[in-house]
């Protein structure tokens, strides 16, 4: 057995040497790339990174290597941009070069390059342009988007009133309200809160969000080939996504049967009409796959991000009742308690506006940003980034920049108020990212956050179940999105 053992050791050493040589050649062939830690073959820099809190690891590497550096997430070469200057210079000043969508293996497996969020090139440009114009046009129908939000928030308020001051987890009712707003735009109607199909969809959204944040779900993005063969939560994400797809297909079929080309009712109708107009164009991007994926992109993104922000915002206000009280005072002074808030009120409510901005800044919902990619070999500062390289624009590094936001780790609405209490904008405020890939639903989300939070606080006072000083508002860290720890609260009619 000894000769066999020696042979095995020899082969292992040879293979290891070849792998290291391959990695060394790869790195030495990219000497114009930004600096970064030495990577191992196959696993890259994974031993130097905390997968459970990748944003913190990235922050520590930035302190060592500067605002632009290279890491290997598994075998994936990634250039990281940290700080306002680097992020703006790339995504805005060199927006065309940095407008590609970077690799995110689990999302890529589900989307397959279709839809608005994970597509590239001409397909992405056309679908994004169409989505933006369609969302704007729905302000011209029977109900404006603002009216849709106001109507849905009244249903939410009634739902909260029915809690009869008893403790509850706000996750479901916030998800339902926010989801119904996007449903009215893409499906043409809202769902009853007890509708079984609606509850199934909401549960799928929440379950997938948790699965994406799970350890194995995050690990998939670094070792997709291996993880395809390993059972775990990432497999359930794919199953859930298939169920979403079946629901959208069924809905599209019903829309086709009742479609009036002269009177589109919603996003699906508008897309079907566009498909008819381009049916002679063999290269058209308006096809069934892109319809299904674009609808899913709007539904999932339009449900998860805003509802998480609202849920996190309520938790923060529970911890700081003195801030909640100031918002109450401003609502009573500007709006009163008998009429619904409207967007015109926001300009007269600087403190409330500042609180909402600070919630978004503080919770840092997508800390690393959604990955970008360079569309061609790109000169950036003194470096050359090869075409297709994945780019991480670290939004956390901008939202937590102490030069713009003193003591950024503390929640302070004063970050968005001047010495006279007037709301002040900040170029560092980019929770929706910036540049050509800025979130399609930014305008809708801003309206929802203001109208929903304001109407909740117009009607209710929030009551914590523990001493406010014991409330933990640190997030459940994730490679993809931050989320608040589970909690319950009571709402007391005002």
C-alpha positions in Angstrom: 0.0 0.0 0.0 2.9 2.3 0.5 3.7 2.9 -3.2 0.1 3.7 -3.8 0.0 6.2 -1.0 3.2 7.9 -2.3 1.7 8.0 -5.8 -1.5 9.6 -4.5 0.4 12.3 -2.5 2.5 13.0 -5.6 -0.6 13.4 -7.8 -2.2 15.7 -5.3 0.9 17.8 -5.1 1.1 18.0 -8.9 -2.5 18.9 -9.3 -2.2 21.6 -6.6 0.8 23.0 -8.3 -1.0 23.1 -11.6 -4.0 24.9 -10.0 -1.8 27.4 -8.3 0.1 28.0 -11.6 -3.2 28.5 -13.4 -4.4 31.0 -10.8 -1.0 32.8 -10.8 -1.1 33.1 -14.6 -4.7 34.4 -14.4 -3.8 37.1 -11.9 -0.5 38.0 -13.6 -2.3 38.3 -16.9 -4.5 40.9 -15.3 -1.9 43.1 -13.8 -3.9 46.2 -14.8 -6.8 45.1 -12.6 -7.2 46.8 -9.3 -5.2 45.3 -6.4 -6.7 42.8 -4.0 -5.9 39.8 -1.7 -4.2 36.8 -3.2 -6.8 34.3 -4.3 -6.7 30.5 -4.1 -7.7 28.3 -7.1 -11.4 27.4 -7.4 -12.4 28.9 -4.0 -10.9 32.4 -4.7 -10.9 34.5 -1.6 -13.6 32.7 0.2 -11.3 31.7 3.1 -10.7 35.4 3.8 -14.4 36.4 3.6 -17.3 35.9 6.1 -20.0 34.6 3.8 -22.6 35.2 6.6 -21.7 38.9 6.6 -20.0 39.6 3.3 -20.6 43.4 3.5 -18.5 43.6 6.6 -15.7 41.6 5.0 -15.8 43.9 1.9 -15.6 46.9 4.2 -12.5 45.5 5.9 -10.8 44.8 2.5 -11.6 48.3 1.3 -9.8 49.7 4.4 -6.7 47.8 3.3 -6.9 48.0 -0.5 -8.7 51.3 -1.1 -11.9 52.3 -2.9 -11.3 50.1 -6.0 -10.1 46.5 -5.5 -10.5 43.0 -6.9 -11.7 39.9 -5.1 -12.5 36.4 -6.3 -15.9 35.0 -5.1 -15.2 31.4 -5.9 -13.8 31.5 -9.4 -15.8 34.7 -10.2 -13.6 37.8 -10.6 -15.2 40.8 -9.0 -14.2 44.4 -9.0 -15.5 46.2 -5.9 -16.3 50.0 -5.8 -16.4 51.5 -2.4 -17.2 55.1 -1.5 -19.3 57.9 -3.1 -16.6 59.0 -5.5 -15.8 55.6 -7.0 -19.5 54.5 -7.3 -20.6 57.8 -8.9 -17.6 57.9 -11.2 -18.4 54.4 -12.5 -22.2 54.3 -12.5 -22.9 57.9 -13.5 -19.8 59.4 -15.2 -19.0 56.1 -17.1 -22.6 54.9 -17.0 -22.6 53.2 -20.4 -19.5 51.1 -19.7 -20.8 50.0 -16.3 -24.5 49.4 -17.4 -24.3 45.6 -17.7 -25.9 43.3 -15.2 -23.3 41.3 -13.3 -23.5 37.6 -12.5 -25.7 36.5 -9.5 -25.8 32.8 -10.1 -29.0 31.9 -8.3 -31.0 34.8 -9.8 -29.5 34.0 -13.2 -30.6 30.4 -13.0 -34.2 31.5 -12.3 -34.4 34.5 -14.7 -32.3 32.9 -17.6 -31.4 36.4 -18.9 -35.0 37.4 -19.4 -37.0 40.3 -17.9 -36.0 43.7 -16.7 -33.6 43.2 -13.8 -31.2 40.5 -15.1 -31.2 41.1 -18.8 -28.5 42.9 -20.8 -27.8 44.8 -24.0 -30.6 45.8 -26.3 -33.1 43.5 -24.6 -32.6 45.2 -21.3 -32.8 48.7 -22.8 -36.1 48.0 -24.6 -37.7 46.3 -21.7 -36.6 48.9 -19.2 -37.8 51.7 -21.4 -41.2 50.0 -21.9 -41.6 49.4 -18.1 -40.8 53.0 -17.2 -43.2 54.4 -19.8 -46.0 52.0 -18.8 -45.7 52.8 -15.1 -45.9 56.5 -16.0 -48.9 56.0 -18.3 -50.9 54.3 -15.5 -51.1 57.7 -13.9 -53.5 58.7 -16.7 -56.1 55.9 -16.3 -59.2 55.8 -14.1 -57.0 55.9 -11.0 -53.6 57.4 -10.7 -50.9 55.5 -8.9 -51.2 57.8 -6.0 -54.9 57.1 -5.7 -54.2 53.3 -5.9 -51.8 53.7 -3.0 -54.2 55.7 -1.0 -57.0 53.3 -1.6 -54.9 50.3 -0.6 -53.6 52.0 2.5 -57.2 52.5 3.7 -57.7 48.8 3.5 -54.4 48.3 5.5 -55.6 50.8 8.1 -58.8 48.9 8.5 -56.9 45.6 8.8 -54.7 47.2 11.5 -57.8 48.5 13.4 -59.1 44.9 13.4 -56.1 43.8 15.4 -57.9 45.5 18.4 -54.7 46.6 20.0 -53.4 43.0 20.3 -49.7 42.1 19.5 -49.0 41.0 16.0 -46.2 40.5 13.5 -46.6 43.2 10.8 -44.9 41.2 8.0 -48.0 39.7 6.4 -50.3 42.8 6.4 -47.5 45.0 5.0 -46.6 42.5 2.4 -50.2 42.2 1.3 -50.8 46.0 1.1 -47.6 46.7 -0.8 -48.2 43.7 -3.1 -51.7 44.8 -3.9 -50.5 48.1 -5.1 -48.2 46.5 -7.7 -50.9 43.9 -8.4 -53.3 46.7 -9.4 -50.7 48.0 -11.9 -49.5 44.7 -13.4 -52.7 42.6 -13.1 -55.3 45.3 -13.2 -56.9 44.5 -9.8 -56.2 44.0 -6.1 -56.8 40.8 -4.1 -58.8 40.4 -1.0 -56.5 39.9 2.0 -58.0 36.5 2.6 -57.8 35.3 -1.0 -56.0 31.9 -0.9 -54.2 32.4 -4.2 -53.0 35.8 -3.0 -51.8 34.4 0.3 -49.9 31.7 -1.5 -48.1 34.3 -3.7 -47.3 36.4 -0.6 -45.9 33.4 1.2 -43.8 32.5 -1.8 -42.3 36.0 -1.9 -41.5 35.9 1.8 -40.1 32.4 1.7 -37.9 33.1 -1.2 -36.5 36.3 0.5 -35.6 34.2 3.5 -34.1 31.4 1.3 -32.0 33.9 -0.6 -30.6 35.2 2.7 -29.9 31.7 4.0 -26.3 30.4 4.2 -26.7 27.8 1.4 -28.7 30.3 -0.7 -25.8 32.7 -0.5 -23.2 30.0 -1.0 -24.9 29.1 -4.3 -23.8 32.4 -5.8 -20.2 31.5 -5.3 -20.2 27.8 -6.2 -23.2 27.3 -8.5 -22.0 24.1 -10.3 -21.4 22.3 -7.0 -24.5 23.6 -5.3 -26.7 22.3 -8.2 -26.0 18.8 -6.8 -26.5 19.6 -3.1 -29.9 19.5 -1.6 -30.9 22.6 0.4 -33.0 25.8 0.5 -31.6 27.0 -2.9 -33.5 24.1 -4.5 -36.8 25.4 -3.0 -36.2 28.8 -4.4 -36.2 27.3 -7.9 -39.4 25.3 -7.1 -41.1 28.4 -5.8 -40.1 30.4 -8.9 -41.7 27.8 -11.1 -44.9 28.2 -9.2 -44.8 32.0 -9.7 -44.2 31.4 -13.4 -47.3 29.1 -13.7 -49.5 31.7 -12.0 -48.3 34.4 -14.4 -48.9 32.1 -17.4 -52.4 31.5 -16.2 -53.0 35.2 -15.8 -51.6 36.1 -19.2 -53.9 33.5 -20.8 -56.9 35.1 -19.2 -55.7 38.6 -20.3 -55.4 37.4 -23.9 -59.0 36.1 -23.9 -60.4 39.5 -22.9 -57.8 41.9 -24.4 -59.0 45.2 -25.9 -56.1 46.7 -27.9 -57.7 50.1 -27.5 -58.0 50.0 -23.8 -55.1 48.4 -21.8 -56.1 47.7 -18.2 -52.6 47.0 -16.8 -49.0 46.1 -17.5 -49.8 42.7 -18.9 -52.3 44.2 -21.4 -49.8 46.8 -22.5 -47.1 44.2 -23.1 -49.5 41.9 -25.0 -50.4 44.9 -27.3 -46.7 45.6 -27.8 -46.3 41.9 -28.8 -49.0 42.3 -31.4 -47.5 45.4 -32.8 -44.1 43.7 -33.2 -45.2 40.3 -34.3 -43.6 40.8 -37.7 -40.3 41.7 -36.1 -38.4 38.4 -35.8 -35.8 40.1 -33.5 -38.4 41.6 -31.2 -37.7 41.5 -27.4 -41.4 41.5 -26.7 -42.2 37.8 -26.4 -43.9 35.6 -23.8 -40.7 34.8 -21.9 -39.9 38.4 -21.4 -43.5 39.2 -20.5 -43.6 36.5 -17.8 -40.2 37.5 -16.4 -40.8 41.3 -16.5 -44.1 40.8 -14.7 -42.4 38.7 -12.1 -39.6 41.2 -11.7 -42.1 44.0 -11.0 -44.3 41.8 -8.7 -41.4 40.4 -6.6 -39.3 43.6 -6.4 -42.4 45.7 -5.9 -43.5 43.6 -3.0 -40.4 42.6 -1.1 -38.2 45.8 -1.0 -40.9 48.3 0.0 -42.6 46.1 2.6 -39.3 45.2 4.2 -38.4 49.0 4.4 -41.8 49.7 6.0 -41.4 46.8 8.4 -37.9 47.9 9.4 -39.2 51.5 9.7 -41.9 50.6 12.2 -39.3 48.7 14.3 -37.0 51.8 14.3 -39.9 54.0 15.4 -40.7 51.6 18.2 -37.2 52.1 19.5 -37.4 55.8 19.2 -40.9 56.9 20.4 -39.7 60.5 20.6 -39.1 60.5 16.9 -42.6 58.9 16.3 -44.1 61.7 18.4 -42.5 64.4 16.3 -44.0 62.8 13.2 -47.4 62.6 14.8 -47.2 66.3 15.6 -46.2 67.2 12.0 -49.0 65.0 10.6 -51.6 66.7 12.9 -50.4 70.1 12.0 -50.2 69.7 8.2 -52.8 67.1 7.3 -55.0 66.6 10.4 -56.8 63.4 11.1 -59.8 63.6 8.8 -58.3 63.5 5.3 -55.9 61.1 3.6 -52.3 62.2 3.1 -51.3 63.0 -0.4 -48.0 63.6 -2.1 -48.5 67.3 -2.2 -48.3 67.2 1.6 -44.7 65.9 1.6 -43.1 69.3 0.8 -44.7 70.7 3.9 -43.5 67.9 6.1 -39.7 68.1 6.2 -39.3 66.1 9.4 -41.4 63.1 8.2 -39.6 63.2 4.9 -36.3 63.2 6.7 -37.4 60.2 8.9 -38.3 58.2 5.8 -35.0 59.0 4.1 -33.1 58.2 7.3 -34.9 54.8 7.5 -33.8 54.0 4.0 -30.3 55.1 4.6 -29.9 53.4 8.0 -31.4 50.0 7.0 -29.1 49.9 4.0 -31.4 47.4 2.3 -29.1 46.2 -0.5 -25.6 46.8 1.0 -23.5 45.6 -1.9 -25.9 46.8 -4.6 -27.1 44.5 -7.3 -24.1 43.4 -9.3 -23.2 45.4 -12.5 -20.8 44.4 -15.3 -18.7 46.3 -17.7 -20.0 46.2 -21.3 -16.5 46.4 -22.8 -12.9 46.6 -21.8 -13.0 49.6 -19.6 -10.3 52.1 -18.4 -11.2 53.1 -14.9 -8.8 55.3 -13.0 -5.4 53.7 -13.6 -6.8 50.2 -14.2 -8.2 48.2 -17.1 -11.3 46.1 -16.3 -12.0 43.3 -18.9 -15.3 43.2 -20.6 -17.9 41.2 -18.7 -16.2 41.6 -15.3 -18.7 41.7 -12.4 -18.8 45.0 -10.5 -20.1 45.4 -7.0 -21.0 49.1 -6.3 -21.1 49.0 -2.5 -24.1 51.2 -1.6 -23.4 50.7 2.1 -20.1 52.6 1.7 -22.0 55.6 0.3 -25.0 55.5 2.7 -22.7 55.2 5.7 -20.1 57.8 4.6 -19.3 59.7 7.8 -18.3 62.8 5.9 -21.9 63.2 4.7 -23.7 61.5 7.6 -21.9 62.1 11.0 -22.0 58.9 13.1 -23.7 57.0 10.3 -24.2 53.9 12.5 -26.8 55.9 14.5 -30.3 56.6 13.4 -30.7 60.3 13.1 -33.3 62.2 10.9 -31.0 65.2 11.3 -28.9 63.8 8.6 -31.5 65.1 6.2 -32.3 68.4 7.9 -30.5 71.7 7.9 -30.0 74.0 10.9 -33.4 75.5 10.3 -35.3 72.2 10.1 -35.6 72.4 6.4 -35.3 69.1 4.4 -32.0 68.8 2.6 -31.2 66.5 -0.2 -28.0 64.5 -0.4 -26.1 63.1 -3.4 -25.0 60.3 -1.1 -28.6 59.1 -0.8 -28.8 56.2 -3.2 -30.7 53.3 -1.7 -32.1 52.7 -5.2 -28.6 52.7 -6.7 -27.8 55.3 -9.3 -27.0 55.7 -13.0 -28.5 53.8 -15.8 -29.5 50.8 -13.7 -31.3 52.7 -11.0 -34.4 50.9 -9.7 -37.3 51.1 -12.2 -39.7 51.3 -9.4 -38.0 54.2 -7.5 -40.8 56.7 -8.0 -43.5 54.2 -7.0 -41.5 53.1 -3.9 -41.0 56.7 -2.8 -44.7 57.4 -3.0 -45.6 54.2 -1.2 -43.2 54.8 1.7 -44.5 58.3 2.3 -48.2 57.6 1.9 -48.3 54.3 3.7 -46.1 55.3 6.7 -47.9 58.6 7.1 -51.3 57.1 7.0 -50.4 54.5 9.5 -49.0 57.1 11.9 -52.0 59.4 11.2 -54.3 56.7 12.6 -52.2 54.9 15.1 -49.6 55.1 17.8 -47.1 52.3 17.9 -46.6 50.3 21.1 -43.6 48.1 21.8 -43.8 44.8 23.7 -40.5 45.5 25.4 -38.7 48.5 26.7 -37.6 50.6 23.7 -34.0 50.6 24.8 -34.0 46.8 24.5 -35.2 46.7 20.9 -32.5 45.5 18.6 -32.5 47.3 15.2 -29.3 45.7 13.8 -30.2 43.7 10.6 -30.1 40.1 9.8 -27.0 40.4 7.6 -27.1 39.0 4.1 -25.1 39.0 0.8 -28.3 40.1 -1.0 -30.5 42.2 1.3 -30.7 43.3 5.0 -33.9 42.6 7.0 -35.0 43.4 10.5 -35.1 40.7 13.1 -38.6 39.3 13.7 -40.7 41.3 16.1 -44.3 42.1 17.2 -46.0 45.3 18.1 -49.4 46.8 19.0 -51.1 49.6 17.2 -53.3 51.9 19.3 -55.9 54.1 17.6 -55.2 57.8 18.0 
